[in-house]
Amino acid sequence: MNYSRLIFVFLFLCTGSVSFAQNARVKGIILNNEKQPVADVNISSSGNATQTNADGFFEIEVPSNRKAVLIFTHISLKMMSLTINLKPNEIFVFNPVMSNAQEQMGEVFVSSKNKKRVQGITVIDAATIKKIPGANAGIENILKTLPGVNSNNELSTQYAVRGGNYDENLVYVNEIEVYRPFLIRSGQQEGLSFTNTDLVQNVDFSAGGFQAKFGDKLSSVLDITYRKPTEFGASLEASLLGGSASVDVVSKNKKWSAVTGVRYRNNSLLVNSQDTQTNYTPTFVDVQTNVNYDISEKWQMSFLGNISQNKYLYQPLTRETKFGTIDQPMALAVYYEGREKDQYDTYFGALKTTYKASPTLTFKFIGSLFHTKEEEHFDILAQYRLGNVNADGTTNPEDVDFTRGIGSQLNHARNDLDALIANAEIKGFKEWRDSQLEFGLKYTRESIRDRVIEWEVIDSAGFSVNPPLVILPENNQPYEPYAGPLLPYQDVRATNFNTINRFSGYAQWNQKTELGSSQVWYNLGARFQSWTVSGAAEEGKNQIVFSPRAQFALKPDWDMDMVLRLSGGLYHQPPFYRELRDLNGVVNPNVKAQESVHIVLSNDYSFKMWDRPFKWVTELYYKSLTDVNTYSIDNVRIRYVANNNAKAYAQGLDFRLNGEFVPGTESWISFGYLKTEENYENKGYIARPTDQRLKFAMLFQDYMPNIPSVKMYLNLVYNTGLPGGAPSYSDPYFYQNRLNDYRRADIGFAKVFVDSSTKNAKTNWLKNFKELSVGVEIFNVFNNQNAITNTWVRDVYSKNQYAIPNYMTSRVFNIKLNARL
């Protein structure tokens, strides 16, 4: 890729005129006691003023990050006032009822989080995301501290939610669905998440029971909104893992605005802390922009674009892994030849236009195009020696006193994939007083060209090991000559040219009402999807699924601030390309959609402790799954059986307590219990690959009492072991293995020179900054050894196999600089 062009585009988008207003907006419809719209209501705030139109609609700008008082007056109605405190660029919808009986005054604090609270959506502060340390810092790093969200791989941005796998999570940016590369098999190959945290304004997350307007996945929704700038700004972040820069620009007439970011990452610092010594030269770089244009008050357009290139050059040299017990310590030494060369180039562009036909009717059109070109090429020869460590305590594998096994393994791959995914979608939103109707229709075309050539040859003690699933003559070498054919241990070869056409749509109705003296909010909706897979040896048939969903929330008229929620429905996941491809790499076009009946019962309790705000959230959930497409996970690579011959269930209980444990900061503690099992071809229920029973996590922010500019950030996660690490060919009904518990703590310390509380007090050169901090991070501070998979090595004497853990990263130190103008 021509990086000079990327830099030129970045610098071009950085230029522009400056607007210094830092505002939010309040809009809505004013009604009278008869629930009729009221025209000519005067609304004023901080020198701004407006009037409602004939439909009772108003919209007004207010200052952000401080109290703003809105005054509502009308010639025949009593005055009303409202006090709010909104974030920059936040849009708050307020639909008051003005009375002719009494004045409505006083300080009323409102927040846009209230609506999301009754919907069961977790709101994550964008500022917190950038502060919390992690090997893969960002949104996904924060998600892994939430209950019900599991991961045992700090090098990966992927996550599993309530018994689902990595392919069951929806991700939206500005209401546009985003995609990931297909061929990634290890976390260290992923490089950069799609989401650029420098550009983020709002982050909403739902772990289940979500509305019909969200797409057809089984587990979760991550809904991200990039900010629409109101003034010039720039940011810079640099660390030993890479860096990023972003810029906000606004035109003088405020019609144009753009936010653009460039990121670079190098995982060498982390990879070099693993057991395997390598020559590792990766380059992960991307450029991302979000451009907005206000054509008129009724019509807005925006463009979201991303260009990403991940080059992964990996040449393993040696590996030394110690394992075993105190009585019988063992060691594995591996010597490598060859290298791996992978490249993932992705291009994404989306155009979104919003048209407000009337104060109560809005239409949106979204068109997007995603193109990925991926290649995964490697030839790696590994020669190993397994033995007992010397009795004198020596841990050098070259000085073992007894060799239990020797052998070699040759892995070869020439995998290439080219995918083009196009989307066209129209959405609508209609308001009727306290009710809203949302609807949409979408067409998707997926064109996939894929070639898989991958094989593995294993030699142990001088003879080739036969494939486990092929019936061949018994191999008793070196005692008897072997007369059978020599075959690779694993051999996958396939070429697939497939096109998938999808039509989907939804409609949902929301209403807020009262039940006695209690407030009630409910949502009823349904989705459909129709799809056809063509290009396979067997032509695919057209399939259709229908998914009704509902949410119900009750805020009782109690002294305590509590919201009770019940949500669920029928959820389908029509197969994406990876789910169509079986263990031999061949596409089965008639794989059915996996189906889940999902029920979530939750309690949201807000209270004050130590005179500071806190919230306790409890969620009980159950999923009953049919037409399940079973799979196995190796690191982050998922391989499907590509049939629907199983059923499953997932059940669990999640707790989360968050609030100001330290004044002025947000922290939380999470706990989750999960049990998920599957029944394949009526053989009985066994644990699914994502059956991670217990989860505990803590995200904690603090500062030194006497030096408040010195901050501390702690990210702690504990997960019980996942089923995994068994040989890839093993039948889980005869052999299942669990990895050890995953334990990790990352901590960061920062000296803050400038932030929102100090910038106005600076009179030297620091006054040019809105934020400036320098810090140090310690990843895996307790140096826990966490394994992601096992390598299986044969003992030539006893014919036993030993599971050698493939450990993740050890303790690593990082230095970090953050600045914002």
N, C-alpha and C positions, 0 to 999 in steps of 0.2 A: 504494500500500500504506500502511496505517496504521502508521507506525513507532512510535507511542506504544504500540500493542499489543505489538509485538515487544519493546520495552524492558520493558513490564510482565511479559511471560512470562519474560524473562531474569532480572529482579530476583526474581521469585517462585521460580525454580529455584535462585537463589543462596542462599535462606534455608535453614537447616537446622542440625542439631546437629553437633558436631564430634567426630570420632574421630581420635586422634593416633597410632595404630599404623601403622607403615610396614613392612609385612610382605610376604613371598613365601610360597609353599606348595610342599611336597614331598609327592608321593603315589605310590603304586605297589602292587605285589603282591610279597610275599616268598615265595620258594620254597626248598625244601631240595635236597639233591644228587639226589634222585629226581624233581626238577621238580614236586613236589607243593606246594600252598599250605600255609603254616605259620601256624596260629592262635596268638594270645596272645603274640606277639613284642612286647616293650616298646620303644618308641621315645621318646627324650627329646632335647630341644634347648632351651637357653636358658630353662629353667624350664617349658617346655611338655612334655607327655607324652601318649602315646596308646598304643593296642594294636591289633594286627591282628585282624580279625574271622575268622569261620570260613573265609572265602575267601582269607585272607592279605592282605586289602586294608588299607592305612593311608593317612592324610592328616594332615599336621601343618603348623602355621605356623612359619616361621623368620624372624629379622630379615633385612632386605635391606641391600644395599650394604656388607656386611661379612662376614667369615668366620663361618660358623655350623657347629657340630659336632653331628652326629646320632649317637647311640649306640643300637645295636640289640642287645638281649639276650634270651635265651630259656633256659629251664631245662635243655634238653637240647642246645643248640647253642652254639657258640663266639661270643663277642662280636664285633661288627663296628662300625667307626666310619667316618664319612664327613664330609669337610669340603667345604662348598660356599660359593659367593658369588653370590647371585642379585640381580636387579634388583627394584624395587618392583612388586608385583602379578604377578611372574613365577611360572608354574606349571611345576615341573620333575617329570617322570615318571621314577621310579627303581625298577627291578625287580631287586633283588639276590637272590643265592643264598647262603643261610647254610650254612656247613659245620660238621660236627661233628668235623672233623679238626684244624683250626688256626684260631687267631684271625686276623681280617682287620682290621688296624689301619693307621694311618698317614693321611697327608693326601692325599686324593684330590679333585682339583678336577674338577667336572663342569659342563657347560654345556648349555643347551637348544639351542645352535647346532649341536651335533654331528649331530643328526638332520637338520637342514636342510642340513648340509654334504654328506651322502651323497645327498640329493635334488637337489643342484645348485641350491639356492636361495640367492640373495644376500640377506644380512640387512643392513639399513641402520639405523644408530643414530638414534633420534628426536631426540636432542640435536644431532647433526650437521646434521640437516635445517634446524633453525632458525637455525644460525649462518652457513651458507654464503650469500654474496650472489648475487643474480640479479635480473634485471628482473621475473621471475615466481618469486620465492623460494617454495620448498615441495618436496614430494616429487618432482614432475616435474622440477624444476630439478636435483635430485641424480641422477635417472635418466639425464639427458642426459650425465652424465660417465661412465657405465658403457659398456663395450665392447658393440658391437652395437646400441646405442640412438642414433638419429640425429634431429636437428632443426636446421633453419636459420632458426628464427623465435623470437627471445627473447620476443616478446609473446604467444606461444601456450604452453599447457600440454600440447599434444598432441605425440606422439612416434611415430617409426617404429622397428620392431625387426626387424633381420635381413631386410630386403627387403620387409616388410609395410607396410601403410599405417595411418593413424590409427584405422581402424575394426576393426582386427584384434587389439586389445589388450583383455584382460579386466581389470576393476577390481572388487575386492571390499572391502567394509568390514564387519567382523564377520561374514564369510561371506555377505554379502548383496551381490548384483550391483547396481552403480550405473550410471546412464546420464547422457548428456550431451545438451544441446540439439541439434536437428537442423539448423537453418538458419544456424548460424555460418559465415561465409565468410572472416573475417579474424581474426588473433590478438587484435587490440586490442578486438574485440567480446566476447571470452570472459569477461573479468572475473575471476571466481573459479573455481578448481578446486573440485570437489565436496569433496575431502578437506581438512579443517581440521587443520593441523599442530599447533595448540595442544592437540588432543584425542588425538593419536596416542601409542600405546605401542610397537607393533611394526610393522615394514615388511619384508615379504618380496617378492622379485622373482625371477621365472624368465623367461629370455629364449628358452625353447624346450625341447621334450622334456618338458613338464610332465605331471602325472598325470591319470588319467581323471576324478578327482573335480572337476577344474576344467572349465569350460564349453567350448562349441564355438566357439573362435576359433583362428586360424592362427598367431599370433605370440607373445604373451607373457601373463603373469599378474602382476598387482600385487595382493598380498593384505595388507590393512591391518587392524590391530586397534586399536580405541580402548581407552583404559585404563578400568579399573574402580577408582574412587578408594578409598583406604583412610583418607584424612584430608582435612580442609578445605584448600583451596588456591585461589589465584587468580593469574591472569597478565594482563599488559598489554603490548601492543606498539604502538608508534606510529612513523610515519615520514612523509615527504613524499608517499608513495604511498597512505597510508591507515592503518588501524589495526585491531587486534583485541583482544578481551578474552575470558577464559574463567574458569570457576569450577568447582571440585570440591566436592561436598557429600556427607556420609555421615550416616545416622541413628545415634542412640545404640546401637540394637541391631544395627547393621551390616547389617540386612536390605535397606535402601534405600541406593542411591548414585546420583549423577548427575553427569555432566560436560557442561557447556553452553558454547557459544562463539558470539560475535557478531563478524562481520567487515565491514569497509567498505574499498573500494578505489576509487581514482581514478587512471587512467592518463595524466592530462594532462601530468605531468612528462616521461613518455616520448614521448608522441605529439607534443608540441611541439618535440622534438628532431629530427623528421623534416623532409624537404624541403617537404612541404605544410603551409602555414600554415592553421590552422583555428580556428573557434569550437567547442570540444570540451567538452561538459558531460555526462560519463557518471556514473552512480551504480550501483555494484555492491555489493550488500549481501546478507548471508544470516544466518540464525540456525539453529544446529544443536545437537541434544542427544542424549545417549545415557544412558538411564535403566535401572538394573538393580534387580531385586528377587529376593531369595533366599527363595522360599516355604518351602523346607525344605532339608535337606542334599542331597536327591535332585532337587529341582525348582527351577530358576531361570528367570526371565523377563527380557527386556530389550526396550527400545524405542529405535529409531534414527529420528530425525526431522530434516528439513531443509526450510526455506523460503528460496528464493532469488529475488531480483529483479534483473535486469540491464537497465538503461535506457541506451541508447546513442544520444546525440544528437550528430550530426556535421555540421558545416557548413564544407566546405572553402572557402578564400578564394583563395589563390594557391599556385603551386608553382614552384620554380626548381631545375632539375637540370643539373649540369655533367657532361659525359662526353666521349668522344672520345679523341684522342691528343695528344701534345705538339705535333706538327706541325699537327694540325687539331683544335683544341679547339672543341667545340660546346656549345650550351646550349639547353634547352627551357624556355619560360615558359608557364604555364597559368593561366588566370583562370576562376574557378568562379562559378556561380550555383546556388542550390537547396540542399537539405540531405537528410540521411539520418536517419530516426527508426526505431530498432529497439527491441524490448522482448522479453525472455525471462523468463517467470515459471515457476518450477518448484516443485513440491510433492512431497515424498517422505516416506513413512512405512513403517516395517517393524517387525513384531513377531516376536521370536524366543524360543522356549521350549526349554529343555534338560531332559530327564528321564533320570536315571540309574536304569534299571530294576534293575541289579545292579552290583557293582564292575567287571564286565567288559563290560557292555552299556549303551550310551547311545543315546538317540533325541533328535533335534532337529526342530522344526517351524519353518519360516520363511514368513511371509506378508508381501508388500510391495506397495506401490502407488506408481506414479510418474506424475505428471500435469504436462505441459508445455504452455504456451500461448505461441506465438511469433508475432511479426509483424516483417516486414522491409519497410519502406516507404521509397522514396527517389525523388527526381527531381533529378538533378544534370546541369547543362550545363557542359561543359568546353570552353573555346576556347584553342587552343594556337598557339604560334609557335616554329618550329624554325629555328636559324640558326647561322652561324659566329661565334665570338667575335672581337672586334676584335684586330687584329694587335698593338696596343700592350699587350695583356694584360688589357684590361678584361673582367670576367666578368659584367657586368650584361646580361641577355638583351635589355633594351630598347635597348642600344647595339650590337647586332650589325651587322657590316658587310655581311652577305649573308643574306637570308632564303631558306631552302630549302623550307619548307613551312608552310602555315597551314591551319587546319581547326577543326572542332568535333565534339563527341560528346555525345549526350544519352542518359542511362541512366534507365530507369524501372522500378520494381518495386512490386508489391502482393502480397507473398507472406505467406500466413497458414497456420499449422499448429496443430492441437490433437491431442495424443496422450495416451492413457491406457494404461498398461502395468501389468498385475496378475500377480503370481507367487504360487504356493503350492507349497511344497517340504517333503518329509520326508526326513531323513537318519538313518543309523544307523552305529554304530561298535561292533564286537565284538572283544574281545581273547581270544586263545588262547595263553597263555604268550608265546612269542616271535613270534607271528603276530597280525595284525590284519585284520579284514574291514571295509571301508567300503562303504556303498551309499546310494543316494538316488533319488528320483523327484520330478519337477517338472512343473507345468503353468503355462504362460504364455499370456496373452491380450493381444494388442496391437491397440488400436483407434486408427486414424489418420484424421484429416480434414485434407486438405491442398489449398490452392489456390495455383497458381503463375501469376502474370502478370508477365512480365519481358521487356522489349525494349530494344534499343539501336539508335540511328540515328547514323551517322557521315557527316560532311560534310568533304570535303577539297577545298580550292581552289575552293569555290563549287558543288560538285555532290555529290549523294548517292552514297555508295559502296554498291554492291549486295552482297547476301549472297554469301559465297564458295562455298556448296554448292548454289546454284540456278543452272541454265543460263538465262541471259538474253542479250539482244542486247548487243554490245560497247558500252561507254560511252566515247566519245572526246571528251566535253566538255572544254574549251569550243570545240573546233574543229568539231565536228559536233553537231547537235541529237540528243538521246537520245529514242527513241520507245518504250522499254520501260516497264514499270510501276515505280513507286517503292515499294520494299519496305524494311522495317527490316533492318539488318545482322544482327541476331539477334532472334528472336521465339519465346518459349517460353510456352505457355498450356496449362494442364491443371488438372483438378479430380479429386481422388482421395479416395474414402471406402473404406477397406480395413480388414478384420479378419484377424488372423493368429492361429491357434490352434496352440500348440506343446506337445508332450509330450516330455520327455527324461528320461534316467535313466543311472545308472552303477553299477558294482560294481568294486571293486579289492581285491587281497589283498597285504599286505605281510608280509615275514618277514625276520628277522635270524638268521643261522646262521653256521657256521664251515666253511671249506674248508681242511682241514689245520690249520695254525696261523694262517691268515688269516681275517679277518672278512668276511662277505658279507651284503649287504642287497639284496633285490630286491622289485620291485613289478610286479604284473600286473593289468591292468584293461581295461575297455571302456566305451564310451558309446554311446547311441543317441539319435536325435532324429527325431521325426515332426512335420510341419507342413503346414498348408493355408492358402493365401491366398484370401480371398473379397472380393467387392466390386468387382473389376475388370470391364472389358468382357468379358474372357474369364475364365471361372471357373477357378481354379487347381486343379491335381490334388494329391492327397496324396503327399508325398515322405518317404522314410525313409533315414537314413544310419546306419552302424555304424562305430565308431572304436575298434579295439583299440590299446592303448598299453602300453609296458613300460619299466622302469628297472632297471638293474643297477649295483651299486657294490661295489668290492672294496678292502679296506684290507689290503694285504700285511703280513706279519710282517717288516718291514724296520726298520732303525735309523732311517731317515728317516720322517717322518710324512706319508704320501701316501695319497690316495684316488683310485682310477681309476673313472670312470663311463662307462656306455654307456646311452643312452636314445633313445626315439623311438617311432614307430608311425604310425598313420593319423589325420590330423586333418582335420575338416570344419568349414566355416563356412557354415551355412544362412543365406540372405540376410536381413538386417535391412531395414527399410523403405527406407533410402537406396539399398541395393544393388538394390532392385526397380525403381527409378525411372530411366528412360532419359534420354538427352540432351534429349528433348522434354518431360520431366516426366511421362510416361505410365508407369503401373505395368505391368510384365510379371509376372504372378503365377506363372509357371512357371520363373523363374530357378532354376537348380540350385545346390546347395551347392558351393562351391569345395573342392577336395580337395588335401591335401598329405601326401606321405610324408616324414617328418621323422626325421633321424638326427643325434644329437649325441654326440661322443666328447670326453671332458674329463679333465683331470688337475688335482688340487687338492693342492698341496704346501705344508705349513706348516713353517716353520723359524725360527731365530733369527739375527738379524744385529745387530751392536753390542749383543748381549745383550738384544735387544727382539724381540717377536713380529712375524713377517711371513707373508704368504701369497701364493703365485704360482698363478694359475688360468689354464689354457689350455683353450680349447674350439674344436673343429673341427666344423662343421655343414654339412649339405646338405639342401635341400628340393627335391622334385620335385612341381610343382603341375599339376593338370589341372582342366578345367572352370573355367578362370580367367575372372573377370568384369573385363575391362579398364576402366581409369579414367584420368582426368586430374586433376591437382591445381593449383588456383589459390589461392595463399596457404594456407589450411587447408580450403578447400572442395573436396570430392571429388565428381566427376560420373562416374557409371558408364554403360557402354554397355548394361548390363542384358541381356547374353547370356553364354553360356559357350563362346565360340568361340576360346579361346586356351589355350595351355599355357605353363608358365614354370618357371624354376628359380632357386634362390638358394643360394649357397655362400660360405663365409667362414671366417675364423680370428680369434678374439678372445683378447687377453691382458689380464690385470689383475694388478698388483702393489700390495698394500695392506699397511699396517702402521704402526708408530710411527717414522716418519722423524724426528720430534721426540718426545722422551719424553713420554708421557701424552696424546698426540693421535693421531688416526687420519687418515691421508692415503692417496691412491692415485693410480696412473698407469694409464691405459687405452689400449690400441691395438686397432684392428679393421680387418680387410680384408673387403670385401663385393663380390660381383658377382652381380647379378640381372638376368635377361633374360626376355623373353616372345616368343611366336610366335603372332601373330594370324592365323587362317585360313590357316595354312601359308605365310605370306609370308616367313618367316625370323625369326631372333632379333634383337631390338633391345633396348636398355636400357629397363628399367621406370622409372616416375617416381621410384622410391625408390632408384635405383642410385647410392648414395653410396659410392664405392670405398674411401676411406681415412678413418679417424677416429683422432684423438688427443685425449685429455682428461687433465686433471690437477685433482685436488682436494687442496689443501694447507692444513694448519693449522700455525701457528707462534706463538711468543710471544717477547718481548724477554727475553734471559737475565737481565739485571739488574733488569728490571721485568716479572715474569711476569704481572702483571695486565693488561698491554697485549697484546692478541691480534691476529693477522693471519690472514685467511681468503682464499684464492685459488681461483677457479673459472675454469679455462681450457679452451676447446674449439676444436678445429680439425677441420673437415670439408671434404673435397674437394667440388667443385660438383655439384649435382643436375642431372639432365636437367630442363629447365623453361625457362620464359620464352619459349617459342615461341608464335605466335598460336594461340588456342584452336581455330580451325578447321583448322589445318594437319595434314596427314597425317604422323605421325611416321616413316613409312617413306620419305618424301621429304625431310623436314627435321626435324632434331633440334638443339636448342641446349642447352648446359650453362651454368648460372649460374656465377659466380665462386666460388672457395673461400670457405667461411664461417669467419671468424676472430674470436674474441671472448674477452676476458678481463675478469672482474669481480673486484674486490678490495674487501675490507672490513677496517676497523680498529676495534677496540673496546676501551674501558677498562672492565674488569670490577671493580666495587666489591665484589660478593658473589657467590660460587658455592659449590659443595659443599666446597671446600678452605678457605674463609675464613669461612664463616658462623658457626662456633662461636667464632671469635676476635674477633668484633665485639661491642663493648660499648656503642656509641652507637645512634642511631636506625636504623642499618643492620642491626641484629640482627633487625629485623622482617621482613627480606627473606631469601628463600632464594636468589634470583638478582637481580642488578641490574647492568645494563651500558648504556653509551651509546657509540655508534659512528658512523662515517661510511663510506659505501659509494661506490665509483666504478664505474659500469657502463660497459662498453666502454672500458676505461682507455686503450687505444691508439688509440681513435677510428677503428676500421676501418669502411669502408663496405661493408656486407653487403646484397646485393639479394635480395628474396624472389620477385619476378617482373619482367617487362619490360612497358613500355608501347610499343606499336608505332605509329610516326608515319611518314607518307608524305611523300616528297620529290616535290613536284609536277613538278619539272623532269626528274629522272632516273627517276621512277617507282619508285625504291628505297624500302625500308622500313628505318627505324632502330629498333633495340632500345634504349629508354631505360630504364635500371635503376630499379626502385622500391626505394629504399634503406630499410633498417630504421633503428633508433635510433642516434644518435651518442653521444658521451660525455655522461654524466649523473651528477650528484652527488646523494646522498641522505643524510639524517640519520636515525638509528634509535635508539629507546629500547626496552629489554627489561627487564621486571620480573616477578618471581614471588614471591608470599607463601606 
